[in-house]
Amino acid sequence: MDLTSVVTDDGSTTLFSEKFQVSYHSLQGAVDESITVFVSAGLDKLLLNGYRRVRVLEMGFGTGLNALLSYIRGLSVSDIQIQYTGIEAYPVPADLITSLQYPAQIGYAQHAEAFTAMHEAPADKTLTINNFQLLKKQVLFEDIDYQNEFDLIYFDAFAPNTQPELWESELLSKMYRALATEGLLVTYCSKGSFKRNLKAEGFQVEALPGPARKREMTRAWKSSTTIKDIKSKLKF
Ligand SMILES: C[S@@+](CC[C@H](N)C(=O)[O-])C[C@H]1O[C@@H](n2cnc3c(N)ncnc32)[C@H](O)[C@@H]1O
C-alpha cells in the first residue's frame, strides 16, 4: 500500500506516501496547519477584506481536509459563496479517506455526509453543497492553464525537497496568471529560494507566523502594479 495513516502532534491524522516519502500535512499537527495556513491566512483574510464570493484554487486536493475546513468556515458566514477548484493527479482511495475520520476529529461529525459527497463527486462535474461549489480536476499541476480566474490559491504541493520542480518559475508563473488582481496565494513553505522565485514572477511576498513549531509561512499576492509590470511597460 502506497499510503498509510499516521497521527500528528495535534491528535489529527494525515497520510504518509511511500511513493513520495513524505506526509500530506505537517507531522506537528495536520488540522492546525490547514487552519493556520489556508483558512486563517487565506480565506479569512479575503472575507475580512469584504469578498462575498471567493474563488479558490487548491493545488493538491489530497485528503480534502482544506476543502472540508473551508466549507465549514463558509457556513459560518452569511451571504457568501465559495467556488472551490481542487487539482489532484492522484486521488486518495475512498476507504482511506473514511479511515481518517476528519469530520468527527474536528468536532463536526454532522458534516461527514458532505465530506463523503466531496470525495465521491466525479472530476469535471460541479458539486453544490449549501454555499460551497466544488469542482475537482484530475490533472497534473504542470498542465493547469487559467487566466485571472481565482481570488485565492492554496498552494499545498509536497515540499521543495520532495518535488523541487513545483516550486520554480514555470508553475509559479501559471499560478500568477491564474489569480485575479489582488488575489492571494498561501502556502506552508517559507524557503528563501521559493520566496525569491515568487518575487521574480511579480508577487508581493509576506512572511507570517507559521503553525505549531514552524516559525514562518508565506502569503503572496498579485498587486495591481508590480515592479515587473513597470519594467515591461518601459520596454519598447
Ligand atoms: C501535501 S499533499 C496535499 C494535501 C491536501 N491539501 C490535503 O489537505 O490533504 C500534495 C498533493 O499533491 C498531489 N500531487 C503531487 N504531485 C502532483 C502533480 N504533479 N500534479 C497534481 N497533483 C500532484 C499529491 O497526490 C498530494 O495529494
The ligand as a Tripos MOL2 file, in Angstrom:
@<TRIPOS>MOLECULE
LIG
   27    29     1     0     0
SMALL
NO_CHARGES

@<TRIPOS>ATOM
      1 C1          0.7680   17.9880    0.5010 C.3       1 LIG1
      2 S1         -0.3430   16.9150   -0.3200 S.3       1 LIG1
      3 C2         -1.8670   17.8190   -0.3550 C.3       1 LIG1
      4 C3         -2.6060   17.7770    0.9340 C.3       1 LIG1
      5 C4         -4.0450   18.2020    0.7650 C.3       1 LIG1
      6 N1         -4.1960   19.6140    0.5290 N.3       1 LIG1
      7 C5         -4.8740   17.7370    1.9360 C.2       1 LIG1
      8 O1         -5.4860   18.5730    2.6350 O.co2     1 LIG1
      9 O2         -4.9020   16.5290    2.1450 O.co2     1 LIG1
     10 C6          0.1810   17.1400   -2.0350 C.3       1 LIG1
     11 C7         -0.7850   16.5680   -3.0500 C.3       1 LIG1
     12 O3         -0.3040   16.8480   -4.3610 O.3       1 LIG1
     13 C8         -0.5610   15.7240   -5.2040 C.3       1 LIG1
     14 N2          0.4120   15.8080   -6.3030 N.ar      1 LIG1
     15 C9          1.7380   15.5350   -6.2640 C.ar      1 LIG1
     16 N3          2.3080   15.8320   -7.4620 N.ar      1 LIG1
     17 C10         1.3260   16.2980   -8.2600 C.ar      1 LIG1
     18 C11         1.2950   16.8190   -9.5890 C.ar      1 LIG1
     19 N4          2.4130   16.9140  -10.3190 N.pl3     1 LIG1
     20 N5          0.1220   17.2280  -10.0970 N.ar      1 LIG1
     21 C12        -1.0170   17.1590   -9.3500 C.ar      1 LIG1
     22 N6         -1.0680   16.6720   -8.0820 N.ar      1 LIG1
     23 C13         0.0970   16.2690   -7.5390 C.ar      1 LIG1
     24 C14        -0.3590   14.5440   -4.2940 C.3       1 LIG1
     25 O4         -1.0340   13.4030   -4.7670 O.3       1 LIG1
     26 C15        -0.9320   15.0510   -2.9770 C.3       1 LIG1
     27 O5         -2.2970   14.7570   -2.8620 O.3       1 LIG1
@<TRIPOS>BOND
     1     1     2 1
     2     2     3 1
     3     2    10 1
     4     3     4 1
     5     4     5 1
     6     5     6 1
     7     5     7 1
     8     7     8 2
     9     7     9 1
    10    10    11 1
    11    11    12 1
    12    11    26 1
    13    12    13 1
    14    13    14 1
    15    13    24 1
    16    14    15 ar
    17    14    23 ar
    18    15    16 ar
    19    16    17 ar
    20    17    18 ar
    21    17    23 ar
    22    18    19 1
    23    18    20 ar
    24    20    21 ar
    25    21    22 ar
    26    22    23 ar
    27    24    25 1
    28    24    26 1
    29    26    27 1
@<TRIPOS>SUBSTRUCTURE
     1 LIG1         1 GROUP 0 **** ****
